[in-house]
Amino acid sequence: MDLLTAFSIGALGSLHCVGMCGPLALALPIGAGSTVTFLVGRVLYNVGRVATYGVMGLLAGLIGQKIVFYGFQQTVSIAAGALMIGAYAFPVLIGRHLAKLSFLNALSNRVQTAFANLLARRSVLTMFLIGLVNGLLPCGLVYVALAGSALTGDPLRGALYASVFGLGTVPMMFVVSILGRRVSPDLRRRIARLVPVFMIALGALFILRGMNLGIPMVSPKVGVETQRHY
């Protein structure tokens, strides 16, 4: 998995962000300062999100060290691709099982509470904190990026992979936070319809990479020893 893939996941997957996190971006405090202060606040919000993704990517890379060392890299790639396709091809079925994961519900509730408390504040620094918290919200797209981070098999590369993914989401989220209410719910719904197509295609790419077919850039041949030094 290279950084171009990470950025592409973020950039194209940010269509998903418009539907899921768009309302949160629209709820960001406007503040009473100048236009510069307003823009700086939005930048700090996105920096906070990317920082959180980077930390999570580092942790995923730590886990990935064991995956690569024991030669499970290809298996994990296929499993991640299958779950990705399943989540978007059969959303109701997968969503029913995810709803049973109480720790995800607890995390989501805690994050939303923290988010609500921060929204009541008006300082520029608060925007950075909101971004940090926003990055913790349970999100299938983020899980895809973290799977890619784990497959790097290295903490620093995992952090970089997740950070580049986050940078890919910035343009769309920045535009949404700037345009405000002019991004209509109907437009967000139209954009969201494109997400499953992209995510299923991405899942297929993960599976192909895991199949070790020897196709350059798509499914490179990776032996066990190569995996351990990936």
C-alpha positions as YAML, in Angstrom:
chain: A
units: angstrom
residues:
- id: 1
  name: MET
  ca: [0.00, 0.00, 0.00]
- id: 2
  name: ASP
  ca: [1.57, 3.31, -1.04]
- id: 3
  name: LEU
  ca: [0.91, 6.90, -0.08]
- id: 4
  name: LEU
  ca: [-0.91, 7.61, -3.34]
- id: 5
  name: THR
  ca: [-3.42, 4.92, -2.39]
- id: 6
  name: ALA
  ca: [-3.78, 6.47, 1.06]
- id: 7
  name: PHE
  ca: [-4.41, 9.93, -0.39]
- id: 8
  name: SER
  ca: [-6.88, 8.50, -2.93]
- id: 9
  name: ILE
  ca: [-8.83, 6.75, -0.17]
- id: 10
  name: GLY
  ca: [-9.08, 10.06, 1.67]
- id: 11
  name: ALA
  ca: [-9.85, 12.23, -1.37]
- id: 12
  name: LEU
  ca: [-12.45, 10.00, -2.99]
- id: 13
  name: GLY
  ca: [-13.73, 8.68, 0.32]
- id: 14
  name: SER
  ca: [-14.28, 12.24, 1.55]
- id: 15
  name: LEU
  ca: [-17.53, 12.04, -0.42]
- id: 16
  name: HIS
  ca: [-18.54, 9.78, 2.45]
- id: 17
  name: CYS
  ca: [-17.33, 12.43, 4.91]
- id: 18
  name: VAL
  ca: [-19.73, 14.96, 3.42]
- id: 19
  name: GLY
  ca: [-22.64, 12.75, 4.41]
- id: 20
  name: MET
  ca: [-21.32, 11.54, 7.78]
- id: 21
  name: CYS
  ca: [-19.14, 14.34, 9.16]
- id: 22
  name: GLY
  ca: [-20.52, 17.16, 7.01]
- id: 23
  name: PRO
  ca: [-23.18, 18.07, 9.59]
- id: 24
  name: LEU
  ca: [-20.44, 18.28, 12.25]
- id: 25
  name: ALA
  ca: [-18.36, 20.57, 10.04]
- id: 26
  name: LEU
  ca: [-21.42, 22.74, 9.45]
- id: 27
  name: ALA
  ca: [-21.96, 22.97, 13.21]
- id: 28
  name: LEU
  ca: [-18.50, 24.44, 13.86]
- id: 29
  name: PRO
  ca: [-18.67, 27.75, 15.77]
- id: 30
  name: ILE
  ca: [-18.58, 30.74, 13.44]
- id: 31
  name: GLY
  ca: [-17.14, 33.11, 16.01]
- id: 32
  name: ALA
  ca: [-17.16, 36.88, 16.02]
- id: 33
  name: GLY
  ca: [-13.61, 37.42, 14.74]
- id: 34
  name: SER
  ca: [-12.29, 38.41, 11.32]
- id: 35
  name: THR
  ca: [-12.38, 36.35, 8.14]
- id: 36
  name: VAL
  ca: [-8.78, 35.36, 8.81]
- id: 37
  name: THR
  ca: [-9.72, 34.03, 12.26]
- id: 38
  name: PHE
  ca: [-12.60, 32.12, 10.70]
- id: 39
  name: LEU
  ca: [-10.33, 30.49, 8.10]
- id: 40
  name: VAL
  ca: [-7.59, 29.73, 10.64]
- id: 41
  name: GLY
  ca: [-10.18, 28.01, 12.81]
- id: 42
  name: ARG
  ca: [-11.23, 25.76, 9.93]
- id: 43
  name: VAL
  ca: [-7.61, 24.94, 9.15]
- id: 44
  name: LEU
  ca: [-6.95, 24.02, 12.79]
- id: 45
  name: TYR
  ca: [-10.05, 21.82, 12.80]
- id: 46
  name: ASN
  ca: [-8.67, 19.80, 9.90]
- id: 47
  name: VAL
  ca: [-5.16, 19.72, 11.39]
- id: 48
  name: GLY
  ca: [-6.69, 18.21, 14.53]
- id: 49
  name: ARG
  ca: [-8.41, 15.48, 12.53]
- id: 50
  name: VAL
  ca: [-5.23, 14.61, 10.64]
- id: 51
  name: ALA
  ca: [-3.25, 14.52, 13.91]
- id: 52
  name: THR
  ca: [-5.68, 12.02, 15.41]
- id: 53
  name: TYR
  ca: [-5.53, 9.83, 12.31]
- id: 54
  name: GLY
  ca: [-1.73, 9.91, 12.48]
- id: 55
  name: VAL
  ca: [-1.66, 8.70, 16.08]
- id: 56
  name: MET
  ca: [-4.14, 5.93, 15.32]
- id: 57
  name: GLY
  ca: [-2.07, 4.97, 12.26]
- id: 58
  name: LEU
  ca: [1.02, 4.69, 14.45]
- id: 59
  name: LEU
  ca: [-0.82, 2.29, 16.77]
- id: 60
  name: ALA
  ca: [-2.11, 0.31, 13.78]
- id: 61
  name: GLY
  ca: [1.45, 0.10, 12.46]
- id: 62
  name: LEU
  ca: [2.60, -1.33, 15.79]
- id: 63
  name: ILE
  ca: [-0.03, -4.05, 15.49]
- id: 64
  name: GLY
  ca: [0.94, -4.54, 11.86]
- id: 65
  name: GLN
  ca: [4.54, -5.37, 12.82]
- id: 66
  name: LYS
  ca: [3.32, -8.66, 14.26]
- id: 67
  name: ILE
  ca: [1.04, -9.29, 11.29]
- id: 68
  name: VAL
  ca: [3.88, -8.87, 8.81]
- id: 69
  name: PHE
  ca: [6.43, -10.75, 10.93]
- id: 70
  name: TYR
  ca: [4.26, -13.86, 11.09]
- id: 71
  name: GLY
  ca: [3.42, -13.70, 7.38]
- id: 72
  name: PHE
  ca: [-0.26, -12.78, 7.77]
- id: 73
  name: GLN
  ca: [-0.06, -9.61, 5.68]
- id: 74
  name: GLN
  ca: [-1.76, -11.09, 2.62]
- id: 75
  name: THR
  ca: [-4.50, -12.75, 4.68]
- id: 76
  name: VAL
  ca: [-5.29, -9.50, 6.49]
- id: 77
  name: SER
  ca: [-5.42, -7.62, 3.19]
- id: 78
  name: ILE
  ca: [-7.96, -10.10, 1.76]
- id: 79
  name: ALA
  ca: [-10.02, -10.03, 4.96]
- id: 80
  name: ALA
  ca: [-10.04, -6.22, 5.02]
- id: 81
  name: GLY
  ca: [-11.15, -6.12, 1.38]
- id: 82
  name: ALA
  ca: [-13.92, -8.64, 1.99]
- id: 83
  name: LEU
  ca: [-15.21, -6.69, 5.00]
- id: 84
  name: MET
  ca: [-15.10, -3.47, 2.99]
- id: 85
  name: ILE
  ca: [-17.15, -4.96, 0.18]
- id: 86
  name: GLY
  ca: [-19.55, -6.57, 2.63]
- id: 87
  name: ALA
  ca: [-20.06, -3.31, 4.54]
- id: 88
  name: TYR
  ca: [-21.13, -1.43, 1.41]
- id: 89
  name: ALA
  ca: [-22.78, -4.24, -0.57]
- id: 90
  name: PHE
  ca: [-24.81, -5.46, 2.42]
- id: 91
  name: PRO
  ca: [-24.98, -2.40, 4.72]
- id: 92
  name: VAL
  ca: [-28.05, -3.52, 6.65]
- id: 93
  name: LEU
  ca: [-26.63, -6.97, 7.42]
- id: 94
  name: ILE
  ca: [-23.19, -5.67, 8.44]
- id: 95
  name: GLY
  ca: [-24.65, -2.71, 10.30]
- id: 96
  name: ARG
  ca: [-26.82, -5.04, 12.38]
- id: 97
  name: HIS
  ca: [-23.73, -6.88, 13.63]
- id: 98
  name: LEU
  ca: [-21.75, -3.69, 14.22]
- id: 99
  name: ALA
  ca: [-24.61, -2.32, 16.29]
- id: 100
  name: LYS
  ca: [-24.02, -5.18, 18.73]
- id: 101
  name: LEU
  ca: [-20.47, -3.98, 19.45]
- id: 102
  name: SER
  ca: [-21.12, -2.09, 22.67]
- id: 103
  name: PHE
  ca: [-17.62, -0.60, 22.83]
- id: 104
  name: LEU
  ca: [-18.23, 1.22, 19.52]
- id: 105
  name: ASN
  ca: [-21.50, 2.63, 20.84]
- id: 106
  name: ALA
  ca: [-19.81, 3.70, 24.08]
- id: 107
  name: LEU
  ca: [-16.97, 5.36, 22.16]
- id: 108
  name: SER
  ca: [-19.40, 7.15, 19.87]
- id: 109
  name: ASN
  ca: [-21.45, 8.44, 22.82]
- id: 110
  name: ARG
  ca: [-18.36, 9.72, 24.65]
- id: 111
  name: VAL
  ca: [-17.02, 11.43, 21.56]
- id: 112
  name: GLN
  ca: [-20.36, 13.06, 20.80]
- id: 113
  name: THR
  ca: [-20.59, 14.35, 24.37]
- id: 114
  name: ALA
  ca: [-17.09, 15.81, 24.17]
- id: 115
  name: PHE
  ca: [-17.91, 17.29, 20.77]
- id: 116
  name: ALA
  ca: [-21.06, 18.98, 22.10]
- id: 117
  name: ASN
  ca: [-19.13, 20.50, 25.01]
- id: 118
  name: LEU
  ca: [-16.45, 21.88, 22.70]
- id: 119
  name: LEU
  ca: [-18.99, 23.36, 20.29]
- id: 120
  name: ALA
  ca: [-20.20, 25.61, 23.11]
- id: 121
  name: ARG
  ca: [-16.80, 27.34, 23.20]
- id: 122
  name: ARG
  ca: [-15.64, 30.04, 20.79]
- id: 123
  name: SER
  ca: [-11.83, 30.14, 20.88]
- id: 124
  name: VAL
  ca: [-9.63, 29.34, 17.88]
- id: 125
  name: LEU
  ca: [-7.81, 26.66, 19.91]
- id: 126
  name: THR
  ca: [-11.15, 24.96, 20.45]
- id: 127
  name: MET
  ca: [-11.34, 24.30, 16.71]
- id: 128
  name: PHE
  ca: [-8.16, 22.21, 16.93]
- id: 129
  name: LEU
  ca: [-9.58, 20.26, 19.88]
- id: 130
  name: ILE
  ca: [-12.83, 19.68, 17.97]
- id: 131
  name: GLY
  ca: [-10.78, 18.25, 15.12]
- id: 132
  name: LEU
  ca: [-8.92, 15.92, 17.49]
- id: 133
  name: VAL
  ca: [-12.20, 14.62, 18.89]
- id: 134
  name: ASN
  ca: [-13.82, 14.39, 15.45]
- id: 135
  name: GLY
  ca: [-11.04, 12.04, 14.38]
- id: 136
  name: LEU
  ca: [-12.12, 9.56, 17.05]
- id: 137
  name: LEU
  ca: [-15.65, 9.14, 15.73]
- id: 138
  name: PRO
  ca: [-16.31, 5.55, 14.57]
- id: 139
  name: CYS
  ca: [-16.08, 5.58, 10.77]
- id: 140
  name: GLY
  ca: [-15.75, 2.78, 8.24]
- id: 141
  name: LEU
  ca: [-13.55, 4.92, 6.01]
- id: 142
  name: VAL
  ca: [-11.08, 5.50, 8.84]
- id: 143
  name: TYR
  ca: [-11.00, 1.77, 9.56]
- id: 144
  name: VAL
  ca: [-10.02, 1.19, 5.93]
- id: 145
  name: ALA
  ca: [-7.13, 3.64, 6.32]
- id: 146
  name: LEU
  ca: [-6.04, 1.99, 9.56]
- id: 147
  name: ALA
  ca: [-6.04, -1.40, 7.83]
- id: 148
  name: GLY
  ca: [-3.68, 0.11, 5.28]
- id: 149
  name: SER
  ca: [-1.54, 1.47, 8.13]
- id: 150
  name: ALA
  ca: [-1.36, -1.97, 9.73]
- id: 151
  name: LEU
  ca: [-0.32, -3.54, 6.42]
- id: 152
  name: THR
  ca: [2.74, -1.27, 6.27]
- id: 153
  name: GLY
  ca: [4.09, -3.27, 9.20]
- id: 154
  name: ASP
  ca: [5.84, -0.25, 10.67]
- id: 155
  name: PRO
  ca: [4.63, 2.35, 13.25]
- id: 156
  name: LEU
  ca: [6.13, 5.40, 11.50]
- id: 157
  name: ARG
  ca: [4.98, 4.31, 8.05]
- id: 158
  name: GLY
  ca: [1.59, 3.50, 9.52]
- id: 159
  name: ALA
  ca: [1.35, 7.00, 11.02]
- id: 160
  name: LEU
  ca: [2.39, 8.54, 7.69]
- id: 161
  name: TYR
  ca: [-0.13, 6.41, 5.77]
- id: 162
  name: ALA
  ca: [-3.02, 7.47, 8.04]
- id: 163
  name: SER
  ca: [-1.88, 11.11, 8.00]
- id: 164
  name: VAL
  ca: [-1.78, 11.18, 4.20]
- id: 165
  name: PHE
  ca: [-5.24, 9.63, 4.19]
- id: 166
  name: GLY
  ca: [-6.37, 12.47, 6.47]
- id: 167
  name: LEU
  ca: [-4.82, 15.06, 4.15]
- id: 168
  name: GLY
  ca: [-6.84, 13.55, 1.32]
- id: 169
  name: THR
  ca: [-10.07, 14.33, 3.20]
- id: 170
  name: VAL
  ca: [-9.10, 17.93, 3.95]
- id: 171
  name: PRO
  ca: [-10.10, 19.67, 0.66]
- id: 172
  name: MET
  ca: [-13.68, 18.40, 0.74]
- id: 173
  name: MET
  ca: [-14.14, 18.93, 4.48]
- id: 174
  name: PHE
  ca: [-12.60, 22.40, 4.29]
- id: 175
  name: VAL
  ca: [-14.96, 23.40, 1.50]
- id: 176
  name: VAL
  ca: [-17.96, 22.04, 3.41]
- id: 177
  name: SER
  ca: [-17.00, 23.94, 6.58]
- id: 178
  name: ILE
  ca: [-16.54, 27.15, 4.56]
- id: 179
  name: LEU
  ca: [-19.69, 26.94, 2.44]
- id: 180
  name: GLY
  ca: [-21.83, 26.17, 5.46]
- id: 181
  name: ARG
  ca: [-25.52, 25.68, 4.88]
- id: 182
  name: ARG
  ca: [-25.17, 26.16, 1.14]
- id: 183
  name: VAL
  ca: [-24.27, 22.46, 0.97]
- id: 184
  name: SER
  ca: [-27.81, 21.14, 0.91]
- id: 185
  name: PRO
  ca: [-28.88, 17.81, 2.42]
- id: 186
  name: ASP
  ca: [-30.04, 16.76, -1.05]
- id: 187
  name: LEU
  ca: [-26.56, 17.37, -2.50]
- id: 188
  name: ARG
  ca: [-24.97, 15.40, 0.35]
- id: 189
  name: ARG
  ca: [-27.33, 12.51, -0.37]
- id: 190
  name: ARG
  ca: [-26.47, 12.57, -4.08]
- id: 191
  name: ILE
  ca: [-22.76, 12.53, -3.31]
- id: 192
  name: ALA
  ca: [-23.19, 9.75, -0.75]
- id: 193
  name: ARG
  ca: [-24.63, 7.48, -3.45]
- id: 194
  name: LEU
  ca: [-21.24, 7.41, -5.16]
- id: 195
  name: VAL
  ca: [-19.45, 6.15, -2.06]
- id: 196
  name: PRO
  ca: [-20.45, 2.44, -2.19]
- id: 197
  name: VAL
  ca: [-19.15, 2.14, -5.77]
- id: 198
  name: PHE
  ca: [-15.77, 3.54, -4.82]
- id: 199
  name: MET
  ca: [-15.48, 1.57, -1.58]
- id: 200
  name: ILE
  ca: [-16.39, -1.76, -3.24]
- id: 201
  name: ALA
  ca: [-13.76, -1.10, -5.91]
- id: 202
  name: LEU
  ca: [-11.24, -0.30, -3.18]
- id: 203
  name: GLY
  ca: [-12.16, -3.51, -1.36]
- id: 204
  name: ALA
  ca: [-11.50, -5.44, -4.55]
- id: 205
  name: LEU
  ca: [-8.05, -3.81, -4.73]
- id: 206
  name: PHE
  ca: [-7.27, -4.93, -1.17]
- id: 207
  name: ILE
  ca: [-8.27, -8.49, -2.10]
- id: 208
  name: LEU
  ca: [-6.16, -8.44, -5.27]
- id: 209
  name: ARG
  ca: [-3.13, -7.23, -3.32]
- id: 210
  name: GLY
  ca: [-3.62, -10.03, -0.86]
- id: 211
  name: MET
  ca: [-3.79, -12.66, -3.60]
- id: 212
  name: ASN
  ca: [-0.10, -12.15, -4.45]
- id: 213
  name: LEU
  ca: [-0.65, -12.39, -8.22]
- id: 214
  name: GLY
  ca: [2.53, -10.62, -9.25]
- id: 215
  name: ILE
  ca: [0.75, -7.74, -11.00]
- id: 216
  name: PRO
  ca: [2.80, -4.54, -10.56]
- id: 217
  name: MET
  ca: [1.06, -1.83, -8.46]
- id: 218
  name: VAL
  ca: [-2.13, -3.91, -8.24]
- id: 219
  name: SER
  ca: [-1.07, -7.24, -6.76]
- id: 220
  name: PRO
  ca: [2.74, -7.32, -6.37]
- id: 221
  name: LYS
  ca: [4.39, -10.64, -5.58]
- id: 222
  name: VAL
  ca: [5.37, -10.62, -1.92]
- id: 223
  name: GLY
  ca: [7.10, -13.55, -0.26]
- id: 224
  name: VAL
  ca: [7.18, -14.22, 3.48]
- id: 225
  name: GLU
  ca: [10.72, -12.88, 3.84]
- id: 226
  name: THR
  ca: [9.80, -9.77, 1.85]
- id: 227
  name: GLN
  ca: [6.78, -9.24, 4.08]
- id: 228
  name: ARG
  ca: [8.99, -9.20, 7.15]
- id: 229
  name: HIS
  ca: [10.97, -6.34, 5.65]
- id: 230
  name: TYR
  ca: [8.05, -4.64, 3.93]
...
